[in-house]
Amino acid sequence: MIGQLAGLPTRAITGFFRLESAGGLLLVAMAAVALILSNSPAADFYRSVIDLPMAAYAGDVGLEKTLVHWVNDGLMAVFFLLVGLEIKREIKDGELSSREQALLPAAAALGGMAVPALVYVLFNMGDEIALRGWAIPAATDIAFSLGVISLLGRRVPASLKIFLTALAILDDLGAIIIIAIFYTAELSAISLGVAGACVILLVVLNRVGVERLAPYVLVGLVLWFAVLESGVHATLAGVVLGLCIPLHGRSGGDAASPLRQLEHTLHPWVAYLILPLFALLNAGVGFSGAESDVVFGSVPLGIALGLFLGKQIGVFGMAWLLIRFGICRLPEGANWRQLYGVAVLTGIGFTMSLFIGGLAFEPGTHDSDVRIGVLIGSIASALVGYVLLRAAGRESAQRSSVA
């Protein structure tokens, strides 16, 4: 399967996995720090830092937001820019560049979004407000899941790591579409008009062969501000910008690719700063005085079971059907138990689930419910997936030695 990665050198793939996995481990550490701070004598200080007001002005035009909103609306746009770059690269030159390569992870991703959403809805039928969170368990955290899978080393075939990466990228694409359609506020026609003009200009820059990144970034900043003011979530500007960056330069090769250059530049910042900072500011939840409904309420339970059960059922179920009927094949070198273990890992929904949870509900209504549900579902998926893959990898190695 690795040989099918047209245009993607093995060294680049290995570097990507190493970076994502290390970032995933840092993400876990920052989430743990957030939980500790939220349940320590420093809890009030932690909350004051999160709600710290910050402002930025350019002449008479400016923005005033709390620190957590600057991270969620601003820095996370850079994360979504990276997602947009990855989506375009995979569709043009990678695992999603042909029907045969894309079908298995695409179908698995679709099942992995639909079933968790259904599980959540079943737990929250009749509650109109709670139903707004139906998409929270539908996402997979690529950094977190690759962080867990990296701990297993060679026990997991490279083909399964690539399958998981492609699935998570398609999962992100689905989450982006969901955010754009279902989680937008009242729209501003003027701001949308400015945003539309920026998109047209980005497309023109791409079509006329502009390869310098500076013009794209400058237009992208205006696009981000316009989208922020339009009522559509500002992070979508990052995705649009990423899709407009040229993949191939005139001279050809990875070194001349504006998209790969920008992707390479952004990866460390996203993996080691933006996502850990997001986790630090969004994962904290206090348990002091918490009642049983904080864990067993319909919202946290729907999220937790949607991630842990819904994800594995949807992903493995769709993959099994396609492979069973001969439409697709098992990833090279993998067995059914390993594929199931990876399906369980897709229930790690941390970053995107918390992000969607922040959009689904009004601030202060279901904040703790979302965080508790995401943490329980993600941790359970990580632990069970790790154990399953470790056991399956040991069994596979024993069979190989006997043979």
Order of alpha helices (4+ residues) and beta strands (2+ residues): alpha-alpha-beta-beta-alpha-alpha-alpha-alpha-alpha-alpha-alpha-alpha-alpha-alpha-alpha-alpha-alpha-alpha-alpha
